[in-house]
Structure formats: C-alpha cells, structure tokens
C-alpha cells in the first residue's frame, strides 16, 4: 500500500464517537433526572397566568394533586390531546384536581389567549418565559405533562399524548391518597 492510500488509525476523535457520547449523555440525563418512581419533587415554580395573576407550586398548589401540561398552539399533538385534557380535568376537578397548561415561551401570547378563550379552557393557562420549562427539567418537547401528588412529588412525566386510561387511574389513586 502506498503512503497516500494508507489509513491512519483514529485516536478516538471520530465524529461518530462524539455523537454516540452525546446520545448516551442525553439518555442518562433524561432517565436519571426523571426515573424517579415518585421520588423527584416538583420544583418551586411560579406560573404567570394569562390574567397576569401568579400562582406557585410551593404555596397555591401545595397539598393538591395537579397536572402541569407544557404545550404550544403550533403543536399538532397538543391540539389533538387538548379536548381530552379538558375532559380529564372536568372529570376530576370536583375531587380537587388542579391543572396548569403552560404555553411555551416561543408561542405568541395572542395565539395562546385566542385559543384559551375560543375553546373555553376550564383550567389555568400560563405563559412561560422559558424559566418554568427549565425548572421542570428543561422541557423542550411538547406536549409534556407532569402529574404531581399532594406531597409535591412527581408521579409521572408524559412526553407526547398520555394514555388517558392510565392517566385517569393515576389521578384516581393520587386523589384518593390520604
């Protein structure tokens, strides 16, 4: 083989190696942070509702079962799941369920307000400046929904549309807990 056609062995600087390392790190970060089995606590976060009112997980939602749903008006899956989210909230609100729909920071406030008003969303709707998504583990994918129990522990994180029968069973159990 001539020197021009000889291949020099890589010394660990292959772009594929860096990509593989990034994927592994991402998987570890996601599963490590959210593979909690009810052990991870919800962050102390403050939501700014469309009305301008502020509510917090540490005061206003303390001792309550609640859902935090990160969504966007540009997200097809969010729009598909929203009627079922409304039904879920309506089924459980009489038992104490709270619900905060958090519009992502890139969503135009006028689109969010219009959607909330024209669909008569029965739960709290908040606009995020990016800080709440960051506090909940740097949420970037929508929809992402968190189920939080009366003790402030995250019971489940759904990325994408939840299986609503499973969500109902989880909420039923959490609302019945003493």
C-alpha positions in Angstrom: 0.0 0.0 0.0 1.4 3.4 -0.8 1.6 6.1 1.8 -1.2 8.0 0.2 -3.6 5.1 0.5 -2.7 4.0 4.0 -5.3 4.8 6.6 -4.2 6.3 9.8 -5.9 4.8 12.8 -8.3 7.1 14.6 -7.3 8.1 18.1 -10.8 8.4 19.5 -11.6 11.6 17.6 -14.2 10.2 15.3 -17.3 12.4 14.9 -19.4 9.2 15.5 -17.8 8.7 18.8 -18.8 12.3 19.9 -22.3 11.7 18.6 -22.5 8.4 20.5 -21.2 10.0 23.7 -23.8 12.9 23.3 -26.6 10.4 22.8 -25.6 8.4 25.9 -25.2 11.5 28.0 -28.7 12.7 26.9 -30.3 9.3 27.7 -28.5 9.3 31.1 -29.6 12.8 31.8 -33.2 12.2 30.9 -33.6 8.9 32.6 -31.5 9.9 35.6 -33.5 13.0 36.2 -36.9 11.6 35.6 -36.7 8.0 36.5 -37.9 8.9 39.9 -40.6 6.4 40.7 -42.3 9.2 42.7 -39.1 10.3 44.4 -38.4 13.5 42.4 -40.1 16.6 43.8 -41.8 19.2 41.7 -39.7 22.4 41.5 -40.7 25.5 43.3 -42.1 27.3 40.3 -44.2 30.3 39.7 -46.7 30.4 36.8 -47.9 33.7 35.3 -51.5 33.2 34.1 -53.0 34.9 31.1 -54.8 37.2 33.6 -51.4 38.3 35.0 -52.1 36.5 38.3 -49.2 34.5 39.6 -49.5 31.0 41.3 -46.8 28.9 42.7 -46.2 25.2 43.3 -44.9 26.0 46.9 -48.0 28.0 48.0 -51.0 27.8 45.8 -50.7 24.2 44.7 -49.2 22.9 47.9 -51.1 19.9 49.2 -53.0 19.4 46.0 -52.9 16.9 43.1 -52.1 18.8 39.9 -51.1 18.5 36.3 -48.6 20.7 34.6 -49.0 20.5 30.8 -46.4 22.1 28.6 -48.0 22.8 25.2 -47.9 25.1 22.2 -50.6 26.3 19.7 -48.2 25.2 16.9 -48.0 21.6 18.3 -50.3 19.2 16.4 -50.3 16.6 19.2 -51.1 19.3 21.8 -54.1 20.4 19.8 -55.2 16.8 19.4 -54.9 16.0 23.1 -56.4 19.2 24.4 -60.1 18.1 24.2 -59.2 15.0 26.2 -57.2 17.1 28.7 -60.3 19.2 29.1 -62.4 16.1 29.7 -59.8 14.8 32.2 -59.9 18.0 34.1 -63.7 18.2 34.1 -63.9 14.6 35.4 -61.5 15.2 38.3 -61.8 18.9 39.3 -64.7 18.1 41.7 -62.3 15.9 43.6 -59.6 18.6 43.9 -57.5 18.3 40.7 -55.7 21.4 39.7 -54.4 21.9 36.2 -51.9 24.4 34.7 -51.5 24.5 30.9 -48.1 26.2 30.4 -47.7 27.7 26.9 -44.1 27.5 25.7 -42.0 30.7 25.5 -42.0 30.7 21.7 -45.7 30.7 21.5 -47.3 34.1 20.6 -49.3 35.3 23.6 -52.2 36.4 21.3 -52.4 32.9 19.9 -52.5 31.4 23.4 -55.1 33.9 24.6 -57.2 33.3 21.5 -57.0 29.5 21.8 -57.8 29.6 25.5 -60.8 31.9 25.0 -62.3 30.3 21.9 -62.0 26.8 23.4 -63.2 27.9 26.8 -60.3 26.2 28.5 -61.6 25.4 32.0 -58.2 25.3 33.8 -55.4 27.8 34.5 -53.4 28.8 31.4 -49.9 30.3 31.9 -47.4 31.9 29.6 -43.8 30.8 30.2 -40.8 33.0 29.6 -38.7 29.8 29.5 -37.9 29.7 33.2 -40.7 27.2 34.2 -39.8 24.8 31.4 -36.2 25.0 32.6 -37.2 24.3 36.2 -39.1 21.2 35.1 -36.0 19.6 33.6 -35.5 21.8 30.6 -38.7 20.8 28.8 -38.4 21.3 25.1 -40.8 18.8 23.6 -44.5 19.4 23.6 -46.7 18.2 24.9 -45.0 17.2 28.1 -47.3 16.6 31.1 -46.3 16.1 34.8 -48.6 14.5 37.4 -47.8 15.8 40.9 -49.2 14.4 44.1 -50.4 16.1 47.3 -46.8 15.8 48.7 -45.3 17.6 45.8 -43.8 14.5 44.3 -43.8 13.9 40.5 -45.7 10.7 40.0 -45.3 10.6 36.2 -43.9 12.5 33.2 -45.6 12.0 29.9 -43.8 13.2 26.8 -46.4 13.1 24.0 -50.0 12.4 24.4 -50.7 10.3 27.5 -52.6 7.1 27.6 -55.7 8.6 29.1 -57.0 5.4 30.8 -53.6 5.2 32.6 -53.7 8.9 33.4 -57.2 8.5 34.9 -56.1 5.6 37.0 -53.1 7.5 38.3 -55.2 10.6 39.1 -57.8 8.5 40.8 -55.2 6.9 43.0 -53.5 10.2 43.8 -56.7 11.9 44.7 -57.8 9.1 46.9 -54.5 9.1 48.8 -54.6 10.4 52.4 
